[in-house]
Amino acid sequence: MAKFCGPKLSTCCLILSVWGVVMLLLLGIFFEMNAVTFIEDVKVDLNGTEELTKEKLEEAYHKVAVNCFIAAALYVLTFFASAHQFYSNRKPQYQVN
């Protein structure tokens, strides 16, 4: 695989992807536990006459949790790409003249 970013950018992306994975996994766990703190971040689709029920709220929490886990998986892919670039930039380059 070719180099597409330098050592500083690959280090920055590596650190940010680790932080993103940890944060999104924690958020996903909290949403799966139906944490009341995050009620403002949950969108419940209600038609005009429907009432908010516990089942609809739990389903909305679950959808948000799944989205957090998917985003964490994307950050894992970013971590591996950044780690590869970090490793590629650290290998000694041998030049033949």
Backbone torsions as a table, in degrees:
resi	resn	phi	psi	omega
1	MET	NA	139.0	-176.6
2	ALA	-79.8	158.5	175.7
3	LYS	-77.0	131.9	176.2
4	PHE	-127.8	-0.8	172.3
5	CYS	-149.5	156.0	-176.1
6	GLY	-83.4	-176.9	-176.4
7	PRO	-67.2	-35.9	-178.9
8	LYS	-71.4	-43.6	179.6
9	LEU	-66.8	-39.9	179.5
10	SER	-66.3	-36.1	176.3
11	THR	-66.5	-43.5	179.1
12	CYS	-62.1	-46.6	179.1
13	CYS	-65.0	-34.1	177.6
14	LEU	-63.6	-46.6	179.9
15	ILE	-66.8	-44.8	-180.0
16	LEU	-64.9	-34.7	-180.0
17	SER	-71.5	-35.6	175.6
18	VAL	-63.5	-46.1	178.5
19	TRP	-61.4	-42.8	179.9
20	GLY	-63.5	-40.7	179.4
21	VAL	-64.0	-47.4	-178.5
22	VAL	-62.5	-48.2	-177.6
23	MET	-62.3	-46.2	-177.1
24	LEU	-71.1	-33.5	174.8
25	LEU	-65.4	-42.1	177.3
26	LEU	-63.9	-43.5	177.4
27	LEU	-61.4	-43.0	178.5
28	GLY	-61.2	-40.8	178.2
29	ILE	-64.8	-43.6	-179.9
30	PHE	-65.8	-38.8	176.9
31	PHE	-67.3	-35.9	177.8
32	GLU	-66.7	-28.4	177.5
33	MET	-85.0	1.2	-178.4
34	ASN	58.9	48.7	179.9
35	ALA	-64.3	126.4	-177.1
36	VAL	-65.7	-25.8	-179.5
37	THR	-57.7	-31.5	-175.0
38	PHE	-100.0	20.4	-177.0
39	ILE	-62.1	-31.0	-179.7
40	GLU	-70.0	-20.7	-178.9
41	ASP	-91.2	-1.4	-178.7
42	VAL	-100.6	125.0	178.6
43	LYS	-102.2	121.7	179.0
44	VAL	-107.3	123.5	178.4
45	ASP	-83.7	112.4	177.7
46	LEU	-123.1	135.6	171.1
47	ASN	-75.8	171.3	-174.0
48	GLY	-55.6	-33.6	-174.5
49	THR	-106.2	-4.7	-176.8
50	GLU	-75.7	152.6	178.8
51	GLU	-107.0	148.0	178.9
52	LEU	-74.6	121.0	179.3
53	THR	-114.6	166.9	180.0
54	LYS	-63.2	-38.4	-178.8
55	GLU	-65.0	-42.5	179.6
56	LYS	-66.3	-38.9	179.2
57	LEU	-67.7	-40.6	177.6
58	GLU	-65.7	-37.5	177.1
59	GLU	-64.7	-40.7	178.5
60	ALA	-65.6	-42.1	175.8
61	TYR	-59.9	-42.5	-179.1
62	HIS	-64.0	-40.3	178.3
63	LYS	-61.8	-42.7	179.1
64	VAL	-66.2	-39.2	178.8
65	ALA	-62.7	-43.1	178.5
66	VAL	-62.7	-40.1	177.8
67	ASN	-63.2	-38.3	177.1
68	CYS	-64.7	-41.2	179.5
69	PHE	-67.6	-36.4	176.5
70	ILE	-65.4	-43.8	178.2
71	ALA	-63.6	-37.0	176.7
72	ALA	-63.8	-38.6	177.6
73	ALA	-64.1	-38.0	176.7
74	LEU	-66.2	-36.3	175.5
75	TYR	-67.1	-31.1	175.7
76	VAL	-65.0	-41.6	176.1
77	LEU	-61.6	-41.3	177.2
78	THR	-63.2	-38.0	177.6
79	PHE	-60.3	-46.3	-178.3
80	PHE	-66.9	-39.2	177.2
81	ALA	-64.4	-41.8	179.0
82	SER	-68.0	-39.0	178.2
83	ALA	-64.2	-39.3	177.1
84	HIS	-63.0	-44.4	178.9
85	GLN	-66.3	-38.2	177.3
86	PHE	-61.8	-44.4	178.6
87	TYR	-66.5	-41.3	-179.9
88	SER	-63.7	-35.4	-179.9
89	ASN	-78.3	-18.5	-179.4
90	ARG	-92.0	-17.4	179.3
91	LYS	-67.2	140.8	177.4
92	PRO	-66.9	140.5	-180.0
93	GLN	-99.4	122.9	178.4
94	TYR	-101.0	125.3	-179.9
95	GLN	-110.9	136.7	177.3
96	VAL	-107.7	123.5	-179.5
97	ASN	-99.4	NA	NA
